[in-house]
Amino acid sequence: MTILTKIIDHKKTELDSLRATEPNFIATAKRPSLYEQLRQTTTVQVIAEMKRASPSKGDIATHVEPVEQAKTYAAAGAACISVLTESKFFKGSFADLNAVARAVDIPLLCKDFIIDPVQIDYAKAAGASVILLIVAALTDEELASLYAYATSLGLDVLVEVHDVEELARALKINPKIVGVNNRNLKTFEVDLAQTAEVAQHLTNNDIVFISESGIWGPEDVEVVAKAGARAVLVGESLMRSDDVVADLQALQIPLTKVKVCGLKTSEHVEAAVQAGADFIGFVFAPSKRRISVEEAIELAKLIPANVKKVGVFVNEDVETIRAIAKTVPLDYIQYHGDETNDFIQQVGLPALKAFSVRDAEDVKKAAAFNVDYYLFDAPGTDFRGGSGHTFDWSLVEEANIPSSKVIVAGGLTVANVAEAVQFVHPAAVDVSSGVERDGIKDSTLIQAFIRNAKGAKQ
C-alpha cells in the first residue's frame, strides 16, 4: 500500500463528518484569478506553501504560525499561497486556510486530497480560490466531475500529474492549470526531470504549467523554466528558510521577454501591455511604421514603468536621439543602422544594437559593440528590419554573446516564436510584421504572440 492510498483511505473516513455540518468560516474577499495572473507573468512565479509536516519528511516547521508565514510570503511577492488542510499526515486544517484567507488578498490554494464535492465546499467557504485535484487519486469520472463542480463555483483548479500517462488523463478534462509533482509517490524520490518529461507532451500553450516539489534554489527553477514551467510550488525549502523573503524572490527568475515594435495606436499599445509585453518599440526612422514624436509622447503615457519604451533609429544624429529620448521619454535606444560602438557610447543611453544576419560574419560584428542587448534580425529590403523573414538561428552562437543579452527578431510569428525560443534561448524576442494583418497591427495576434513566447519551453 502506497502513502497515497493510505491518505485517501483516511480521507474517506472524514467525509461523513464533513457532510454532517455546514462549513462555518468567516467570509473573505474575492481573489484574483491565479490562472490569469500566471498567463501574464514575466517571471517564474512562486506558489509558497504553508506546510508543517509531511509523510516523507516528518515534522518540518510545526512552530510556524500560518498567518505570519502567509504575510511574509505575500510581502515577498508570492503569486499564491498554498495551505495544507490535511490534518493526519500534514498537520494542517481548514481553520489554517481561513485564518490565512483573512490575512492576505492574493490567490489561495487549498492543498488537500480531494475526493468528494463536500471538501470543495469547505475549501471555498474557508477562503480558497484554487483547489488541487490529484489525478493519481481519482478515476477519470471522479476527476471530470470534481473539476466541473469546482469551476462551477468560480474556483481555479490545479490538476496534478506525476507522469505522461496521468497527463493524458488530465488533458481529457481540458484543464487550465497543470502541475507536475516531481516526487514519486511510491519511493518519495524527487527528480526534476519529471517536469521536462511531462512538458514534452504538453502542447497547448493556453495551459499554465507548474512544477511542484524539489525546488530549493534558482538553479532548480532554471531547469523547470526551460521545460516551460511558469510557476513553481515550493514548501519545505521556504518553511526551513532563515530568510524567506530573499529565498522566495531568488526563485522569481525572468521568463523570455517580448518586444513588440512599430506600435502606433493606443489600442495596440494597451493590448501589448495587458498581454505582458516587456518592451514597446516606437519607430522614428523611415518606415511604414514610423511615428511622430508627438504621437509617441501620448502613447508613452499608457505604458507602465515596468514596460520599457524603445526608440528605433537609423543613422540619426546624436542630438536628435537625445532630444527624442528625453521628450517621449525613452528607456532604450535601438540602433538599426550603420552606427559604430563609439557613436553609441557618445549618445550615452541604454542601447540595443541590431545586426542584419546573412552569414556568420554578420553575427561576429557584435563583438565590436558594448551594449545592453544585441538584436539579431533578418535583412530588410526597402527598410531596416520588419522584413517578415527569418534568418538561420544557429548563427547566433557565432556571436559568442551571453544569451541574457540576445534578442531574436525577423519573421517571428504566433506559429514559430516558441520554436525560436527553444532553439536560441534568447533573453527576448522581437516582433513587428508577425502580429499584423494586411500591414496593420492586430491585438489578437499581439496577445497570442506574447502568450506563445512566454509559454515556450526553453
C-alpha positions, 0 to 999 in steps of 0.5 A, spaced: 500 500 500 502 506 497 502 513 502 497 515 497 492 510 498 493 510 505 491 518 505 485 517 501 483 511 505 483 516 511 480 521 507 474 517 506 473 516 513 472 524 514 467 525 509 461 523 513 463 528 518 464 533 513 457 532 510 454 532 517 455 540 518 455 546 514 462 549 513 462 555 518 468 560 516 468 567 516 467 570 509 473 573 505 474 577 499 474 575 492 481 573 489 484 574 483 484 569 478 491 565 479 490 562 472 490 569 469 495 572 473 500 566 471 498 567 463 501 574 464 507 573 468 514 575 466 517 571 471 517 564 474 512 565 479 512 562 486 506 558 489 509 558 497 506 553 501 504 553 508 506 546 510 508 543 517 509 536 516 509 531 511 509 523 510 516 523 507 519 528 511 516 528 518 515 534 522 518 540 518 516 547 521 510 545 526 512 552 530 510 556 524 504 560 525 500 560 518 498 567 518 505 570 519 508 565 514 502 567 509 504 575 510 511 574 509 510 570 503 505 575 500 510 581 502 515 577 498 511 577 492 508 570 492 503 569 486 499 564 491 499 561 497 498 554 498 495 551 505 495 544 507 488 542 510 490 535 511 490 534 518 493 526 519 499 526 515 500 534 514 498 537 520 494 542 517 486 544 517 481 548 514 481 553 520 489 554 517 486 556 510 481 561 513 485 564 518 490 565 512 484 567 507 483 573 512 490 575 512 492 576 505 488 578 498 492 574 493 490 567 490 489 561 495 490 554 494 487 549 498 492 543 498 488 537 500 486 530 497 480 531 494 475 526 493 468 528 494 464 535 492 463 536 500 471 538 501 470 543 495 465 546 499 469 547 505 475 549 501 471 555 498 467 557 504 474 557 508 477 562 503 480 558 497 480 560 490 484 554 487 483 547 489 488 541 487 485 535 484 490 529 484 489 525 478 493 519 481 487 519 486 481 519 482 478 515 476 477 519 470 469 520 472 471 522 479 476 527 476 471 530 470 466 531 475 470 534 481 473 539 476 466 541 473 463 542 480 469 546 482 469 551 476 462 551 477 463 555 483 468 560 480 474 556 483 481 555 479 483 548 479 490 545 479 490 538 476 496 534 478 500 529 474 506 525 476 507 522 469 505 522 461 500 517 462 496 521 468 497 527 463 493 524 458 488 523 463 488 530 465 488 533 458 481 529 457 478 534 462 481 540 458 484 543 464 487 550 465 492 549 470 497 543 470 502 541 475 507 536 475 509 533 482 516 531 481 516 526 487 514 519 486 509 517 490 511 510 491 519 511 493 518 519 495 524 520 490 524 527 487 527 528 480 526 534 476 526 531 470 519 529 471 517 536 469 521 536 462 518 529 461 511 531 462 512 538 458 514 534 452 507 532 451 504 538 453 502 542 447 497 547 448 500 553 450 493 556 453 495 551 459 499 554 465 504 549 467 507 548 474 512 544 477 511 542 484 516 539 489 524 539 489 525 546 488 530 549 493 534 554 489 534 558 482 538 553 479 532 548 480 527 553 477 532 554 471 531 547 469 523 547 470 523 554 466 526 551 460 521 545 460 516 551 460 514 551 467 511 558 469 510 557 476 513 553 481 510 550 488 515 550 493 514 548 501 519 545 505 525 549 502 521 556 504 518 553 511 526 551 513 528 558 510 532 563 515 530 568 510 524 567 506 523 573 503 530 573 499 529 565 498 522 566 495 524 572 490 531 568 488 526 563 485 522 569 481 527 568 475 525 572 468 521 568 463 523 570 455 521 577 454 517 580 448 518 586 444 513 588 440 515 594 435 512 599 430 506 600 435 502 606 433 495 606 436 493 606 443 489 600 442 495 596 440 499 599 445 494 597 451 493 590 448 501 589 448 501 591 455 495 587 458 498 581 454 505 582 458 509 585 453 516 587 456 518 592 451 514 597 446 518 599 440 516 606 437 519 607 430 522 614 428 526 612 422 523 611 415 518 606 415 511 604 414 511 604 421 514 610 423 511 615 428 511 622 430 514 624 436 508 627 438 504 621 437 509 617 441 509 622 447 501 620 448 502 613 447 508 613 452 503 615 457 499 608 457 505 604 458 507 602 465 514 603 468 515 596 468 514 596 460 520 599 457 519 604 451 524 603 445 526 608 440 528 605 433 533 609 429 537 609 423 543 613 422 540 619 426 544 624 429 546 624 436 542 630 438 536 628 435 536 621 439 537 625 445 532 630 444 527 624 442 529 620 448 528 625 453 521 628 450 517 621 449 521 619 454 525 613 452 528 607 456 532 604 450 535 606 444 535 601 438 540 602 433 538 599 426 543 602 422 550 603 420 552 606 427 559 604 430 560 602 438 563 609 439 557 613 436 553 609 441 557 610 447 557 618 445 549 618 445 550 615 452 543 611 453 541 604 454 542 601 447 540 595 443 544 594 437 541 590 431 545 586 426 542 584 419 544 576 419 546 573 412 552 569 414 556 568 420 560 574 419 554 578 420 553 575 427 561 576 429 560 584 428 557 584 435 563 583 438 565 590 436 559 593 440 558 594 448 551 594 449 545 592 453 542 587 448 544 585 441 538 584 436 539 579 431 534 580 425 533 578 418 535 583 412 530 588 410 529 590 403 526 597 402 527 598 410 531 596 416 528 590 419 520 588 419 522 584 413 517 578 415 523 573 414 527 569 418 534 568 418 538 561 420 538 561 428 544 557 429 548 563 427 547 566 433 552 562 437 557 565 432 556 571 436 559 568 442 554 573 446 551 571 453 544 569 451 541 574 457 543 579 452 540 576 445 534 578 442 531 574 436 527 578 431 525 577 423 519 573 421 517 571 428 510 569 428 504 566 433 506 559 429 514 559 430 516 564 436 516 558 441 520 554 436 525 560 436 525 560 443 527 553 444 532 553 439 536 560 441 534 561 448 534 568 447 533 573 453 527 576 448 524 576 442 522 581 437 516 582 433 513 587 428 510 584 421 508 577 425 502 580 429 499 584 423 494 583 418 494 586 411 500 591 414 496 593 420 497 591 427 492 586 430 491 585 438 489 578 437 495 576 434 499 581 439 496 577 445 497 570 442 504 572 440 506 574 447 502 568 450 506 563 445 513 566 447 512 566 454 509 559 454 515 556 450 519 551 453 526 553 453 
